[in-house]
Amino acid sequence: MKIVVGEKVSRKGVELLRQESKWRIVETEPARDKLLPELKDADALIIRSAIKADAQLLELAPRLQVIGRAGIGVDNVDVDAATRKGVLVMNTPGGNAVSVAEHTLALMLALARAVPQANESMHAGRWEKKLFEGRELQGKTLGIMGLGRIGIEVVKRAHALQMVILAFDPYVSAAVASDLNVKVVSMDVLLERSDYISLHMPGTPETIRMVGREFLRKMKKGACIINCARGELVDEEALAEAVRSGHLAGAALDVFAPEPPRNSPLLALPQVILTPHIAGSTAEAQEAVGLRIAEQVRDYLKSGVIHNAVNVPAIPVDEYRILRPYLDLGERLGLFLAQVAPGPATEVEIRYAGKLAKMNTNLVRNSVLKGLLNPVLDEKANIVNAVAIAEDRGIRIEETRNQRAQSMDSVRVALKSNGQEASVEGTILHGTEPRLVVLDGINVECPLDGNLIVLKNQDIPGVVGKIGTILGSSGINIANFSLGRERPARGKSSKTPVDAVAVVQVDGKVTDKVLQVLSRVPAMRFVRAVHL
């Protein structure tokens, strides 16, 4: 067995690999011309961020089984090409969580006591003691936006400072929050009450430039904001205005969009503390991720145990061919539910019917969870890590099977949230096409693709016509219009009002304004846009 270590990583990690007497460990320089000749007979490659593990590199490594990335980002790895070649790709998420959390606290303390400004004053030969009166953190309220690995580490340390801690994270259960001694509140409540706000949100379409003028206007006057998460979360111009006006006392940022920040208005503001994306850059963090990736590669090569994989694990080809369309179906059902559910999931039930009921459906289950979780996660879920992420967030997962001979091959997903339930059921048509067949117990068949509008209303005359008129007058073309309605309860007259659902597939995205107009249609009870 040959393991190529293409970049400098933890010596402890390298020595751990050398303990395997039958393995040959080759350390190379990160230069491509030094690395490539060693890959022709390599079984594993360990890298950091300098080496580009692209399709060409993979073609030159016919025996490669696994790529280990010491760190979280895999932008330098062609994951699709690796998957096609049957190469497992691993990373080490969370290895720098403590370092980032500590940097977050360092920035908060620096804001509270004006440490950088006082230091600069002293180096300039001034003694301005009265100018730098600070604030204690004890008793102040810290708002954490995002209770992932890093957010949790910040909470632990803020408790030691005797701060009051609020959190906003729609996908964290009450049980997890209780264990952390954190009060979960709405975003508006967090903004109104927090003296300090620390961002730990993912960079998704929903959170990009989330910290804009409206967000900042709702923040408590004199508060401070800290961002060690993603630069694209913050509208830097709006933040600069809030600081210049005195509405915010200050801000501290370690991340920017773009990096480095060339023309940011924040560069000219002394109340804003800036660091060059160094929150995760500590000797301990680099040591931890280097050792961890060595352990992961060893475990996979010795026993097939997979940790922190970012692509599909190896399964028998024949079984994968059968399951592959249902992995896509499961992910789309989860993504659909994530956009129509009444709230954050506390329980997910997945039911398999037909031939699926007799198969190992772990990959289908994980695909469902991947679709359900990814819209709100920073650390992306995949079919390997989705269950662990769901369990970390206190989501209970239950699987059932319907093995009756006449059952259609289908997957049903039900999400429970705060006593409410939403459910979808889908199947595969024509071999590869994922279709929705049941929504909240009502039969309705439609493609699970593109831009959809989901509507629920009392089944009375005229609603369908009004929907079509509104969409037409808004310049929105209807590609598919699927209708269904619930059956009258037993013993009730057929004239008794029942609920109806519609799933409308349209060309192009639907604006909030159009959704608002649709919501005002008489008898309309629910309107939501879904993008798949």
QUITA-V381800 format. One record per helix or strand of 3 or more residues. SS is the DSSP state (a for helix, b for strand). FROM is the first residue (numbers start at 1). TO is the last residue. If there is no record, write none. Layout:
SS & FROM & TO
SS & FROM & TO
//
This chain:
b & 2 & 5
a & 11 & 18
b & 24 & 27
a & 32 & 41
b & 44 & 47
a & 55 & 59
b & 66 & 69
a & 79 & 84
b & 88 & 90
a & 97 & 113
a & 115 & 123
a & 129 & 132
b & 141 & 145
a & 149 & 160
b & 164 & 168
a & 174 & 179
a & 187 & 193
b & 196 & 199
a & 213 & 218
b & 223 & 227
a & 231 & 233
a & 236 & 244
b & 248 & 253
a & 265 & 268
b & 272 & 274
a & 283 & 303
a & 317 & 340
b & 347 & 353
a & 354 & 358
a & 362 & 374
a & 386 & 392
b & 396 & 402
b & 410 & 417
b & 420 & 429
b & 433 & 439
b & 442 & 447
b & 451 & 458
a & 463 & 473
b & 478 & 485
b & 499 & 506
a & 512 & 519
b & 524 & 531
//
